[in-house]
Amino acid sequence: MSNIYQGREQTEAKHFILRRYLQTLAFKTLHGGWTLAYIDGFSGPWQSRTPDHSDSSFMIAVQVLKEAQLKVRASGKKPRIKCFFSEENRDSYAQLQAAVAPHHDPANGFFIETFKGKFENAVGPIQKTMGGSFALTFIDPTGWTGYEFGKVRPIFEHAPGEVLLNFMYDFVSRFAASSDPITLASFDGILGANWKDRLDKKLPREEALMALFTEQFWRAGKFEYVLSTPIEKISERTHFHIVYGTRNSKGLEAYRQVEYDALKDHGMRRAAAREVIRENKTGQSDLFGAAGAASVAEVSMEAQIATIKLQAKDWLRQQLPSCPKPFSEIWPMMLHNFMLRKTDAKDICAELGKSGELKETWRMNGSRRQKPDDADQIERA
C-alpha cells in the first residue's frame, strides 16, 4: 500500500479510475485527430500529501495527458489538449494555479486555464474551452452542492463528450434523512423537485437514492449509457459512487474494463488494510498476512463476477425471442445492465452456444472462432 493513500483507500480507487480511463480516452481521441478537453469542476487540492500535488486529480490528469500527447506526437501527429480547472476556495486555488502554471505550453498544443469561483458560474468559459473538442468532465465535490444539473446542463450536453462524477453517497444518505426543510431542499438540484416523495420506498435506501440521482444525471446529459460504480471504505459501507455518462458504446466498453480493474485492485487493498489493522490491534500476525487477505479478496471478486454472469445469462435468454440481432447490439445492452466487460458478454454467448441454446454463428463457414464478434448474429438454436 502506498503511504500517500494509507487510510484513504477509497481516494486511491477514485484516482485509479480517473487515471486509467483518461489514459484510454486520450490515446483514442488524440490518435483519431480530436482535440481533447479535460474539465475538472472541483479541482482542490484537498488533503494532498505530496509537495507537487501528484495525489490530486488535477495533477494526475496533467501527468496522464502530457504523457499521452508525447506518445501520440511521436507517431507524427500534432495533438492538442485543453485543460480547465475550477476551484472556489481561495487558498486551494492559489496552490492549484501555482502547480499547473508551469505546464501551460501553448507552443506545443497544451493549454491550461484556471477559474476561481463556483463551478456553476464557470459554464460560459468552460463551453468556450470545449468548443470543437471531445470533452471529459470530472466533477469531484466535497459534498452535494455546487453542480446543480439545471445550471451545468450545457456542460453535460456537450457532444462529443463524457462525464465522470463522484456522487458522495455517504454524506447524501446521512443528510437526506434530516428533517430540516433547508437541508432537504438543497438536494433538489441533483435529485429533482419533490425528490423525497419520489423516493422508491420498496428499494433499499442506497438503491433508491442512486435511482433518483442517475435518472436526473441521465436527463441532464441526454446520455445513452449511465453507469454507477460503488466505492467502499475499509468497512463494508459505501463511501461514494463514481457515476459515468457516455453516448458511445466504445466508451462503455472501455469504462467497464477500467471499473473491473479498479474494483479488483481496491478490494485487495481494502482486505490488506483490514489485516494490518487487525494485526496492530491484536499483536498477532496471520500466517499469510496482508498478502493472503488480498488473495482471498481477489477470489471473492471473481465469485461476484460469476454470479453477475449468471444473471446476465438469464437476461439474454429473455432477449432471444426478439433475436436475431448482431452481437454489436447485444453486448452494449448487457454491459449497461450488468457490471461486466465485453469479454464477459462474449463468454456468455459462447456458453449458451455450447449448451445448444444459441446458434454458434461465429463458427459457421469453417470458422474456428470460439466466441462471437460484433458482426455475428445472436439467435436461438
N, C-alpha and C positions, 0 to 999 in steps of 0.2 A: 504494500500500500504506500503511495507517495505521501510524504509528510504534509504537503500543502493541502491535501484533501482529507486528512485524518479528522474524523468526527463530522465530516460533511460529505459523505459518500454520495448522497443524492445530487449534490452540485457536480461531482465528478461525472455522474451518469448524464446529467444535462449537457455538460460540456463535451462529453463523448459523442452524443447525438449531433450537436451543433458542428463539431469538427469533422466527423465522418461524412455527414450529409453535405456540408458545404464543400468538402473536397470533391465528392462525386458530382455535385451540381456544377461546380466551377469548371471542371475538365470538360463536361458535356456541353455546356453553354459556350465557353470560350473557343473550343475546337469547332463548334458549329457556327462561329462567326458573330455571336451575340456579344454586346456589351453587357457586363454583369453588374447590377446594382445591389449592394447589400445595405439594408436599413436596420439599424439597431435602436429600438424605441426607448429603452431604459438602460442606458449604457453603463452607468456607475462610474468608477468602480465601487463595489460593495464587498467588504470582508476579504479583500485581496491580501494574500500572504507573501507575495513576491514583489521585489522592488520595481520590476519592469511591468507589473500587472499581467504577466503571462498566464495567470489563472483567472483572468476576467474575459468575458465573452468578446469584448471589442478587440482585445489583443490576440485572442485565439483566431478571430476572423481575419485580422490583418495578416497574421503569420500564414494562415492557410491560403489566403487569396494571393499574397505575394509569391508564395512557392508555386501555386498553380499557374500564375501569369508567367513566371520564369520558364517553367517547363513547356508551356504552350508556345511561348516566343521562340524556344529552341527548335520548334518544328517549322519555323518560317512565318508564322502568323504575327499579327500585331494586336494582341488582346487589350481591351480597355476595361478597367474596373473602377466603379464609383462607390464610395462608402459614405454613409450618412449616419452620424452618431448623435443621439439626442439625450440630454441629461438636464434635469431641473435643479438639482442640488448644487449650490454654488461651489462648495469645496470639492465635491466629486467632479464637477465639470472642469475645474482648474486642473485636476490630476489627469482627467481624460484628454483634455486639449494638449497638455504637455507631452503625454505619452504618444499620441498619434501624429502630432505635427511633423516629426522627422520622417514620417512615411509618406507624406503628401508629395507626390512626384509626377506632376503633370507632363513633364517631358517624356516620361516613359509610360504614360497612359494609366497612372494610378492616382486617383483623385480622392481626397478626403475632405468632407465638410462636417463641421460640428454645429450643434444648435443648443443654446442654453435656454431652457424653458420646458413647458409641458409638451409631451409627445403629441397630445391632441391639437396643440397650437402650431405644430410643425408640418401639418398636412400639405400646405401650399409649397414650401421649399422641398419637401420630400417628393411631391409629384414632379417637380422640375428635375430632380435627380433621377427619378425613374424613367423619364421620357426616353423612348427608343431603346430601352434596356429590358432584359429579363431580370426580374427583381425577386430577391428573397428578403422578406421582412421577419426579423426576430424580435419578439416582444417578451421581455423578462422583467415584469414588475415585482415590487416587493409586497404588493397587496392585490387588490382587485379593482382599483380605480385608476383613471388616467388614460384609459383606452376605450372609452365608450364606443360601441360599434357604430352608432349613428354618426359619430364625429370622425372616425378613422375609416369609414367605409370606402372613400376614394382610394386609399392605400391598398385595402384588401382587394378591391375590384380590378386593380391594375393587371393587365394581361399583355404578355405572358408574365406570370408571377405566382409566387407561393408564400405561405405564411407559416412560421413556427411560433407558437405561443405557449408560455409557461402559465398554466392555469393553477393558481395557488389554492388547491383544493382544501388543504388542512385549515388555512385561515378562513376561507369562504364558508366551510362547513360549520366552524365554530361561531362565526359572527352572523351567519344566516339564521341561527337559532335565537338571535336576540329578539327582544320584544320592543326595542326602541324603533319608532317609525322612521327616524332619520337614517339609522343604520340600515334598516331593511330597504329603504328607498335607494340607498347607494348602490344596490345590486341591479337596479333597473337597466342600467346602461349595458350590462353584459348578459343578463338573464331575461330581459324583456319586461314590459309592464305587467303588473299583476302576477309576477312570477311565482309567488307563494301559493296562489290559487291554482296555478297550472302545474305545480309540482306533483308528479305521479306518486300517490301515497302507496300504491301497490308494489313499488320497486324499493330496494334498499336505498338508503339515503344517498350514497355515493353515485349509484347508477342514475337516480332521479335528477340530481344536480347536474351530472355530466350530460344527461339527455337534453336538459334545458340549454345548457351552455353550448353544446355542439350544434344544436339547432340554430341558435342565434348566430354563432360563428359561421355556419354554412350559409345562412341567408345574407350575412354581411358581405361575404366574398363571392357569392354565387359559385361556390366550388363544386367540382364534380365528385371529389372524394374528400372526406374528413376522417382522420384517424386520431385516436387518443391513446397515449402511452402512459400508464401509471408508473410513477417512480416512488418506491417506498423508502422509508428511513431504515435504520438498522433494525428497529422493531418492525412488525408486520403492518404498520399503519401507513397508508398512502400519504405522502407529503405533497406531491403535486402531479399534474398530468401535463405532458407535452402534447399539445394539440397541433395537428398538421393539416393544412388545407392545400389542395392542388387541383388542377383541371387536366392533368396529364397522367396517363397510365404509367409512363416511364418513371415519373416522379414517385408514383405509388409503389412501383416495384423497388426502386432504389431505397425509399424510406423504410419499407418493411424489412429489407436486409439490414439496414443500419439499426433499426429497432431491435431486431433479434440479437445482433452482436452486442448492443448496449445492455440489454436486459440480462444476457448471459454473463457479461463482464460484471455488471452491477450485483447480480445475485451472488457471484463468487466472492466479490469484495465485501458484501454485507455479511456473508457467512464467516469469512475470515476475521472481520472486525468483531463479530459477536464472540468468536472463540477467544480472541485476545482479551476482550472484556471479562469473559468467564475465567480465564486463567489469572488475570490480575485480581479478581475478587476472591477466588478460592486458593490461589497459590499452587494449583495443581495443573500440570500440563497433560493434555491428551496425547496418546501415542503418536498420532499423525498431525496434531496441532492445527494451525490455521489452514495449511495446505490441504489437509484431509477434509476439513469443513467446506472448503471451496469446491473440492471434488464432488462431495455429496450434493452441493447446491447445483452443480452442473448437471448431474444426473436428474435432479428434480426438475430442472428447466426442460430437459429433453422429454421427461414424462408428461409435463404440462403440454408441450407441443404435440405429443402423440394423442392426447385427449382432444385437443382442438382439431386435429386432423380427422378424428372420428366424427366430430360434429360437422365439419366441412364436407365430409364424405356423404353424410345423411342429407345435407343441404343440396349437394349436387344431384343426388338421387331424385330429389323433389323437382329439380330443374329439367330432368330428362324428358318429360312429356312435351316440353316446348323446344326440344332439340330436334334436328341437328343445328349446332352453332359452332363457329370456329373457336378453337382454343383461345384465340386473341380476345374473344368476348367473355369467355368463361373465367379466366384467371383474374382479370381486374375485379369482377364482381365478388369472387371468392376472397381476394385479399382485402377488399373493402369491408367485408362482413366478418372476417376472421384474422386473428393475429398470426398470419402465415406468410411465407415467401413464395415467389413464383415457382421455385424448385419444389416446394411442398405441394403446390397445385398440380404440377406435373406428376409427382409421385402418386397422388390420389387418383388421377385419371389412369395411370398405368396399373395401379392395383385393381381398379374396377374393370379394366380391360382384361387382366389375367383371370379375374373371377367370372368373366363372361357377362357382366352387366353392361359393358360398353363394347362397341366395335373397336378393335385395335387398328384404327385407320392409319395410324402412323407407321404401321408395319406392312401396309399394302404395297403392291407393285415391287416386291422383292426388297423393300427397305428393311434394314436391320436395326432401326432405331427402337429403343426400348421405351421412350417417352414421347409425348406429343410436342410439336412446335406450334407456333401461332396459327399457321395456315391449316392445320389438321382439324377435321370435323369431329366434334364430340357428339356422339349419338348412341342411342340404345342398341344393344345387340339384337 
